[in-house]
Amino acid sequence: MDNKDVEAFDLELEKRHIEGLWKLYATPPNNQPPAVLKPYVWKWSQIEQDLRRAGEIIDLGPKEERRVLRLVNPGMQNRRATTHTMQMSFQLVKPGEIARAHRHTIAAIRFVVKGKGAFTTVEGAKYEMSPGDLILTPSWNWHDHGNESSEPIIWVDGLTKTPSCSH
């Protein structure tokens, strides 16, 4: 992976309010208060093109284990989120790739857009993924992803959290 290629790609993505997951770990979290959401439309044709480009220049390894493009609402730039309660992303998994088991405090939804032969394993149960499938992963459940096929797979990733309430 050439750092100059990645930096140039990151600048292109930023113009379209998209951020690669690889940037998440490179910068400290921002604890500013949430901003006001702004309307924005992400076009599938551009997202798919960006995912394929990410597949060419983002190598997965010990540091980068998931190739994810996160949709960042223009009003939420300081929080790097899609809404106040949801982070929407697209993930590309090439043949033979595996994301090691992990878990998070927020629940996850996955909707498969393209490709088949990949899987997600949730709490030890393996689920094959095909276009149109919706996979729900509750918070704190261990899960991993892999692609045992000969074609890339793309899915929509949604990470959700319950908004905090004050009475």
KAVEN-V314186 format. One record per backbone hydrogen bond with DSSP energy under -0.5 kcal/mol. NH is the residue of the N-H (numbers start at 0). CO is the residue of the C=O. If there is no record, write none. Layout:
NH,CO
NH,CO
//
This chain:
2,0
5,1
6,2
7,3
8,4
9,5
10,6
11,7
12,8
13,9
14,10
15,11
15,12
16,13
17,12
18,69
20,67
22,19
23,19
23,20
24,20
25,22
26,22
30,28
42,40
46,42
47,43
48,44
49,45
50,46
51,47
52,48
53,49
54,50
55,51
55,52
56,52
57,53
58,56
60,63
64,62
66,91
67,65
68,89
69,18
69,67
70,87
71,16
71,69
72,70
72,80
75,72
76,73
78,75
79,75
80,75
81,85
82,85
86,158
87,85
88,156
89,68
90,154
91,66
92,152
93,91
95,146
96,93
98,144
99,97
101,142
106,159
107,136
108,157
109,134
110,155
111,132
112,153
113,153
116,128
117,128
118,145
119,126
120,143
121,119
121,124
122,120
122,141
124,121
125,123
126,119
128,117
131,111
132,129
134,109
136,107
139,103
140,137
142,101
143,120
144,98
145,118
146,96
147,116
152,92
153,113
154,90
155,110
156,88
157,108
158,86
159,106
159,157
160,84
//
